[in-house]
Amino acid sequence: MTSAPVSNPLAAGLEGERHSPPLALVIFGASGDLTARKILPALERLSRRRALDPNVTIVGVARTHMSDEEFRKLALDAVDGAGPRWRELVSKARYVSGEYGHPDTFDKLKQVLDDLDSNAGTGGNRLFYLATIPEVFSTVAETLGNHGLAEPKSGSFARLVVEKPFGRDLQSAQELDRAIHKYFGESQVYRIDHYMGKETVQNLLALRFANAIFEPIWNRHYVDNIQVTVAESIGVEHRGGFYETAGALRDIVQNHVMQVLALILMEPPSTVEAEGIRDEKVKALRSMEIPTRQEVLERVVRGQYDAGWVAGNQVAGYRDEDGVAADSQTETFVAMRLAVDNWRWAGVPVFVRTGKYLPARFTEVVLQFQKVPHLPFLGKESRASQMGTNALVLRIQPDDGITLRFTAKVPGQAFRLRTVSMDFSYGGAFLEETPEAYERLLLDAMVGDATLFIRSDEVVQAWKVMEPVMAAFAEGAVPLSRYKAGSWGPQESDRLPARSGRSWGAG
Amino acid sequence: MTTVHASDGQPRVLCRWSGRGVSVEQVEVAASKLRSGEETAATRTSVVNLAVVADDLATLDRTGSAMRRLGARHPGRTVLILARPEAPAGIDAEVTLHEAVAEGHTVWWEEVRIAAGGSCARHLDSVVAPLAVRHLPLAVWFPGALPPPGDKLAALADAVLVDVRFAEPLGWGRGDLEAELAALVELARRCPVVDLSWKRLTPWRELLAVLAGMPSVAPFLAEVRSAHVSAQPGPRRLLAGWLVSRLGLRRDRVSLEDALHASVSIHAEVDGRRATLSVERTSDERVVRAVAVVDGHEELSLSETLPEHGLTWSLARALSDLGPDPIYEHSLSAALGWGDER
């Protein structure tokens, strides 16, 4: 009897046709927060949807001493109401404890993987997931490589999933890449940014390239400016120590914002396969102007929150948070004006802002359209006040959806105008359950679909755009403005679009 | 027009309008006014209209209740029609605006209940067309019946929902199962048909597909020697047709048996090795269990808990995709021709 894959006629037409192959999913950082909060619940949902092959086996690796049984209990406790499929999957899970840089850890891991290939049907397929602190990414990748684990056996695969941050600047990102590429080819590497797994982010592709009405106006002839806002209504919580080393620019802008922008700015891909989309994304990122020092000083605002009131609660200022230096210069807010130097977007400003302890939590992209050249209805004075701005708002979270803002006549004898909104709510339009971002991305990595993962050259280019800003921040050249928690950031942020007669939001 | 404020929880009634001896236009205007009469407008992201036609209230109540359970994922307007050609001509109507809130968004939808008597009941296309939300697909369902050839409401629809479970023992009025299935095949040639039984049988098909997809089992698929299907008559034929069309089995290799709940097993042999895959729901437990046995050794066992509200679940699955389903159509065609089934 042959072991060659045989097509399954009974699977045709069934929704869950995307199934993982048999594999060993090796999670480095298995005792950590990310594993418990995101990875294990995502795996549970995949198992519940029967998207996992029965021969998928989870292998946890971490420094914490645990037995297989203790790790299995951790995996069960990580989900609410573990069902029979999750219990079954977890019952086979294995655990390897040890230092990430120590060969013994990887010798043990290799033994476990060989054993699973022989006795649990994992078929030599390995998906290594780096859910550790970023400082050990290089070490783990290199040690996997020098134990021969990066090289797949014939007919099988070895893939490496890397969590953000991908370095903390251009140089460290390139160093990380060099360490990874020593043993793993780029096609084996899956850099994960959970924003890309959100349905609404993927819907940007559908909106732009599956509709004929948007693409003709998706350019400098019709779009006046583009805005991306990632507003958080929480502070740094208990992550003050981490946040001190990151700041809003590294935590949000360099990765999430730049990825969303790439999807907004990119040209239509010639193919929807991974490389087709990623080629266009990187071209869009390369079109973004790398700001000069003078431009950084004029076009970037950074801020840090002071004590204030958020959602009815009094909150402490950033410098009073645990793990934060009393004279911290870390930004909790950043706003900037970027420019795109290509045929489609030349002259269209791109405004970006993100911050902690803002009045509301939301992520949205706004395309403000140019005003009509002439309003024929009324006298000159009335016109200006009634000239609304058409805007397309792409709500990424929460209440995912799309709003189109346009002007309508107010009923009555007079010709009065008012801006109205036409809403599409993503959650209310479909009966299907929306998969969580990690659920989607994990299955993508298992089946080898790299479309929503970030390629090395995208990471490098995003850092290149941010480098001058980071340098100016490090030198203290951009003043650190104060803002009250619960406000929309420093006043300088409002002045950024106002200087050219624009404003934040849908107008 | 009255406003009803329900307690917190599941979908609530925002307001309701009713009238006796009204025109379709009055019903349409009432539906529009209910929405515009509310101070704040909720999102309408409707994707489909569903019209249900029955000659008894209990069926309509059951369907209305099943649709309401969809809550914030309600796909659009529901028009429930009590058709009584023998009653005096005219329309009594009730329009209810429902609200559901979930994950930060509020969704409203209308449920329109129509009692159509006399000639109105014989021209339901003229009743439903103005009441459906324009530019959205229309699905129609005649629980317990199949629309006859030439039915104008079915012709108006983008898809017709059916439930092959009703082919027997209640029957669609054609006397025997073979005739019922032939009529269904004929209907499927005329318009897209979405079968609630087919949707309901999805867990059985999925489980069998998972078992069959296991590397240790997959090679047996090319050598299936026999299969056994037990279920109610319509679903039993459909499952059998699915096995025949997907596996290339001869009909005489598939044995059929009457049972309240569905079960399927297939038996294969390769080079003297034997494999049995079985999926069954036993007793009144809402669980389907599946097991693959190769050479007497259990390779894999799986189970799937069935949804609590079967009609809601199958309607949701059906309304999610009203397009043609070639696998269903092939299975339905292959469900014909078991001569000993009555």
Contacts between the chains, C-beta under 8 A, distances in Angstrom:
chain1	res1	chain2	res2	distance
A	1	B	219	5.1
A	1	B	270	6.1
A	1	B	271	6.3
A	1	B	273	7.2
A	2	B	219	6.4
A	3	B	215	6.3
A	5	B	215	7.5
A	5	B	218	7.2
A	6	B	218	4.1
A	6	B	219	5.8
A	6	B	221	6.3
A	6	B	222	7.1
A	8	B	209	6.1
A	8	B	212	5.4
A	8	B	213	4.5
A	8	B	218	6.5
A	8	B	221	7.0
A	9	B	221	6.9
A	9	B	246	4.4
A	9	B	247	6.2
A	10	B	205	6.9
A	10	B	208	5.5
A	10	B	209	4.2
A	10	B	212	4.8
A	10	B	213	7.8
A	10	B	221	7.6
A	10	B	246	5.5
A	10	B	247	7.5
A	11	B	209	4.2
A	11	B	212	7.5
A	11	B	213	6.1
A	12	B	246	6.8
A	12	B	327	5.7
A	13	B	325	6.5
A	13	B	326	7.2
A	13	B	327	3.4
A	13	B	328	7.5
A	14	B	202	7.2
A	14	B	205	6.2
A	14	B	206	5.6
A	14	B	209	5.8
A	15	B	202	7.9
A	16	B	206	6.6
A	19	B	213	7.1
A	22	B	215	7.0
A	50	B	206	6.4
A	50	B	210	5.9
A	50	B	302	7.9
A	50	B	304	8.0
A	53	B	213	7.8
A	54	B	210	7.2
A	54	B	214	6.2
A	54	B	300	5.3
A	54	B	302	7.8
A	55	B	214	7.8
A	55	B	215	7.6
A	83	B	305	7.6
A	84	B	303	5.6
A	85	B	302	7.4
A	121	B	215	6.7
A	121	B	216	7.6
A	123	B	215	7.5
A	398	B	103	7.0
A	398	B	104	4.8
A	399	B	103	7.3
A	399	B	104	4.2
A	399	B	105	5.1
A	401	B	43	7.6
A	401	B	45	7.7
A	401	B	105	7.4
A	423	B	43	4.8
A	423	B	45	7.7
A	424	B	43	7.4
A	424	B	45	5.5
A	425	B	43	4.2
A	425	B	45	5.1
A	425	B	105	4.4
A	425	B	107	7.2
A	426	B	45	7.9
A	427	B	72	7.0
A	427	B	73	7.8
A	427	B	102	6.9
A	427	B	103	5.5
A	427	B	104	8.0
A	427	B	105	5.6
A	428	B	43	5.7
A	428	B	45	4.7
A	428	B	72	5.9
A	428	B	73	7.0
A	428	B	102	8.0
A	428	B	105	5.4
A	428	B	107	4.3
A	429	B	45	3.7
A	429	B	46	7.9
A	429	B	47	5.8
A	430	B	47	7.1
A	430	B	73	7.3
A	430	B	320	7.4
A	431	B	70	6.9
A	431	B	73	5.1
A	431	B	75	6.1
A	431	B	316	4.7
A	431	B	317	7.8
A	431	B	319	6.5
A	431	B	320	4.6
A	432	B	320	6.1
